Amino acid sequence: MKTFTLRNGVSIPAPGFGTYSRNYDFTEEAIANALKTGYRHFDTATLYRDEDLIGSAIQRSGIPRSELFLTTKVWKTDMGYDRTLRSFEASCKKLQTDYLDLLLIHWPVPEYGPVNDPCRPEDAQDTPWEVLCRDTWRAMEKLYEEGAVRAIGVSNFLPHHLMRLSADAGVLPMVDQIEFHPGYTQQYTVDYCRARGIVVEAWRPMAKQFLANEPLLLELAAQYERSAAQICIRFALQSGVLPLPSSKNPARMAENFNIFDFELSEYDMSRLSTLPQMAWSGQHPDRKRAPEG
């Protein structure tokens, strides 16, 4: 298992285990299987509705909390100083832990439903995203300074979002979790983060199998005698990006975890890095969702 080290010395195991499912159908058994496979880094969020399952699976596993790395995120409707503190407490209760290893702001720019949406904060229409991020970050800095979280960061932030947040921050973001995979590497954001000591994590590192039939991936899978998914995960690691693969299938969990006994050549890294844009999720923090593909 590889580790990535944050600027404050905290180490993060790689690969991590992503727990997002569009159908919100992760089970406690799936988390237990991931633990048995060897995963010790679990990435969740309030949105994913599985924090309680992760907490229960960990308790039943008997694995010491100190051997695990738990990440969760503050959702759009939980942004703001007081809401963030309440969100942290609720997440810890579900995860059955008294501290988090990493807490992230999930998205920089909130999107709310209609005015009568019960999840819409009363002040949503009057609060600029910059203010919500600043207030959310102040709460996260408080938790970090108190030792309730070991590290703080963001998710889906582009450089201009990071610039605004960092301008008022006492503690700079340590992690930025973004969509990253062959065909969508967001290289400008990766380079910006790397220059500032921000570790980049990759959600959707395999593009949810949308790359499974890409000719270059098939060619490299055959050449290295690995799956297309393993090629994608290895590509992230060699790009200096921490991958967060996700699967409910025990065999695929193991496959995604076993990516340390081969290495992609510089030539093949170049070919993967320069693929035309493809398999983008359609999610962009400054725009409405585009069609996936």
N, C-alpha and C positions, 0 to 999 in steps of 0.2 A: 504494500500500500504506500502511495506517495503522499506527502503532505505539502501544503502551501502555507507559508508563514506570513502573517499580517505584520504591519509596521510596529505593532505593540508587542510582538513576540508570540502571539497566540497562533497555534498550528491547526490547520484544517485538513482532515483526512480526504483523500481523493482516490477513486471517484466517490461522490456523494450519491445518495439515493433520493431521487425526486418523487414526490407523492401526489402530484397534481393529476387529476383525472377529469376529463370534460363531463363525465357522468357522475362524478363524486362517488365512485363505487369502490374505492380502495377498502380492503378489509384488514382486520387485525391479523388474520392468517398470513396475508401478503407481507405485512411488516415483520411478522415473526420469521418468515422465510428469508427476508432480506437480512435480518440479524444473523440467522444461521449461516447464510452465505458468506458473511464477513463484513458487511457494510456497518460502519460505525458513525457515519455522517448522514443525518436525515434532514431533508429540506421540506418544510411544510409552510402553511400560512392559514390565517383565519379563513380566507376564501375557500380553502380546500376541504374544509369540514372533516378533517381526519386527525386533528391533534389528539382527540381523546383515544382514538385507535392506537396511535403511536405510543401514547403514554401507557396504555394497558399492555401493549405488546412488550414494551421495555420492562415493565414491572414483572411480567410473567417470565421474561427471559432470564432474569437473575444477573444480567450483565451490569457491573457497577456503573453508576451515572458518570463517573469520572472518565470512563473509557469511551463515552459517546459525545458526539458533537451535534447539538440540536439548533436548527435555524427556524425561525418563523418570521412572519411579516405583518406589518400594520396595514390593513386594508383601507381603501379610499374613504369609506364612510367612517372610519375610526381615526382619521387624521385630526390634528389639533392637540394641544398640550394635555388636557384632562382626559380626552378620549383615548389618547395613546397610552397613558398610564393604566387606564381601565382595560384596554385591549391586552396589554402585557400581563396583567394579573389574571385575566380570563384564560389566556394561552397557557400560562404556567400551571393553572389549576387543571386544565385538560391534559397537559403533557405530564402531570404529576411530578413537577420539578420546582425547585425554589430559585432557579436561575436559568438563563438562556446563554448559549454560547455565542449566538449571533442574532441580532434583531435588525430587520430591514424595513424601510419604507417601500411598500409594494409597487406603487406607481407615483410618478411625480405630479401628474395633473389629474385630479379627480374628475370623474364623470358621474353625475347623479341622474336618477330617473325624474319623473314628473314631480311637480311641487307636492302632490299628495302621496308620494312614495314614502312609506313609513321608515325606510332606511336612509332617507335624505336628511342630513343635519339641517337644523333650522337656519343656520347662517350660511349654508352652502352657496347660495346665489350671490352673497355679498363678500365672500372671502376669496381673494386671489390665490392661485396655487402657490405662489412664492411665500405668502404668509402662512398658509397651511403647512407647507414643508418646513418653514422655519420653526413654527410652534411645535410641530411633531418632532423635529430634530432636537429641540431644547429638552423635551421630555425624555428622549432617548439618551441624550448626554447626561441627564440626571441619573438615569438607571445605570449607565456605564460608570459614572463617577462613584455611585454607591456600591458597585460590584454585583448588581443584579443581572447585568449582561456583560459578557467578556469582550464583546466587540459589537460595533454598530456600523451599518452601511445602508445601501440603497439597492433598488431593483428597477430595471428599465429606465434608468436615468441616462440621458445623452449628455455630452459635454456642456451644453448650455444650461441644462438643469443643474449639473454639478457645480458650475460656476456660481450660479445664484445661491445655491445652498451653502457652498463653502465660504462665501463672502461674509456670512454672519455666524459661521460655526466656530465653536471653541475647540471641538474635536472634529477633525476631518474624516469623511467617510473612508472606511477601510476596505469595503467590498462593493462592487457593482455587479449585480446579477442580470445578464442580458440574454436575449436569444442569440445563439451562436452555433453555427454548423457549416459544413461545406455548402457553398452557394449563398451564404448569408453570414459573413464574418464580422460585420460592423467594425472594420479595421480602424477607422478614425477614432471610435470610442475606445477600442482596446488600447490603441497607442496613447491616447490621452490619459487613460487610467494608469497604464504602466509607467508613464513619465512622472506620475504623482504618487506612486506607491500604493495604488488601489488594486487589490486582487480582483480579477474578472472571473465570474462564474458563468457557466453556460447552461441555461435552461433550454430544453428541446435540442440537445446536442446531436440527436439522430434524425431530427426533423419529422418525428413520429412516422417513420418508415416511408415518408414521401420521397426519400432518396434511394429507396431499396432497388429501384430499377434504373437508376442513373448509370449509364454505361461505364463511366470512370470508376464508380464505386464497385460495380460488378467485376471490372478488370482487376482492381486492386485486391478485392476480396479473394479472387482466385489466385493472384500472384503471391499473396502473403498467407494463404490458406486460413483466412479468418472470415468472419461475417462482415457484411457492410456496416452493421452497427458498431462492431469492434473497430473498424477503420475510422469511423466518425469519432468515436470516443478517444482513440489514440491521437487523432488529428488535433482535438482540443488540447489534450495534455501537452503535445509537442509544440503547440502554439502558445503555451504558458497560460492556458485557460482551464479552470477547474470544472470538469463535466459533472452534470447531475442527471444521469440516465434514469429512466423510469420504466418499470415493467411489473406486471402482476404474475408473470410466468416464472416459476423457479428456475427453469433451464436458461431462460434469457437473462434473469438476474445474475446467474453465475457467469454466463458468457460476457455480460457487460462489465463484470467485476474483474475478469481475467484478461487484462490488456497490458500486462507488464513484461511479457516474454517475447515481444517483437517490437520493432521500431521502423517507422516509415522513413524512407530515404528523403534527402533534401529535394531531390527531383520530384518525387511524388507529393511531398508537402507543397511544392510550388504549384503542381497541377491542381491539387485540391483547393489551394488558396485562391486560385485565379479562375475558378469556375464562374460562369455567368450567374447572376442572381437567380435563385430558384428556391422553391420549398419554403418561402417566407410564410410565417403564420398569419400575416395580415395585421398584426398588432403593432401599433406605433403610438408612443405616449402623446404625441401632438396631433394625431389624426383619428378620425373614426375608423373602425375596423374595416379592412379591405378583405376581399375574398381570399380564402386560403388556397395555397398551391404554389 
